[in-house]
Amino acid sequence: MIIYRGSDSPQVRALARGIIFGALLASLLSGCTFLQPPDLDPTPLEAGRLPAPDISVQIPQLGPCTDAPEQAFSLDSSKPVTVLVHGCNGSAGRFRSLAQLYAFHGQQAVCFSYDDRASLVRSSAQLAAAVGLLAGRMRNRDITVIGHSMGGLVARKAMEGERRTEWERDRVNVNLVTVSAPVAGIAVANPCG
């Protein structure tokens, strides 16, 4: 907050109020509340250089990185897979380009979709269950989870405690990568909008 003590004139006070109002308006408009919803693109991803799939999978909340209603996907169970987790106001379709880049390089990626208004505990339990089910279908049990923003918090919570012990016991190698996740708390991320 700006406090101007140099003059008590009405013009200076009006100017100060205008500056404060403008700064508040600009900060509100830059927040994620006012983001436009993404254009939905339900078309399938191009196969790129992906290995030939040997399994078809249908796991709740896990699917291709598109906004298509069909969530079944196919994988080569002998290759590692990356699970992408969206952030606030996101969707699987927001990772479409990244998943297409993975496919171009012959790497498998799927997206985890969740309700970003649900509790962190609930969303992380759903992610942990999805990763566990996916690992159970794979011969190669190397799974990387990439969480963006709030998705990073969901992914980090999913990696904690008993789940981690279960995965280690079952020889599942789960690696976590977070991008722009406010792991130090929302107050620390406040300057980012």
Phi, psi and omega in degrees: 000138180263131175238122180254123182244010185283335183204149177256016183291147180301326181293319180292317178297319179295319178296316179297317178297321178296319179294315179297315179299317179297318179295318178296316180298316179297319180292324177294318182291339180272351182286163184288347179297329186258011177294143177286141177296148182289154172289127182279131179234100184276358183294144181296155175287153175285145185293334180058231180250027181297143176294157180296130181288149175238357176222148170249136188232141171223106182236132180307132176071004178243134181189189178293157182274059175225173176261022178289147179291333179286122184250004176288147178213163181239144182220159167269111186291350180268358182246153177294162179223148177248133177253121180261134183239118183287165179260198181302136181058025181258183177200169177301324181297337178293340179261011182307308182297319179294317178296324178293323177294318175303311181300320179301325180266009176078022181247144184269135177220140174229164183242142174259126179249138181212165177275111184289357175265351178285166181293152178300321180297315181295311182297320180291325177295322178294319178295315179300319179296317180296316179296319178298316178295319179297313180301324179294339180265347187264143170280319174271116186258033173266112182234128175252131177250122177248118180248129178258131175056239179298330176299331175293323177292318178299313182295318180297316179296324180295337184273354188278160166059227187299325181301315181300317179297317179298315180296318179297319179298321181273009179060041174259124180259101181254122178250143182246134173231130176243145178233119179056036178271132181280063184291341177269003178111158182293323181301322180291328181276355184308318180298343181281354177102000000 
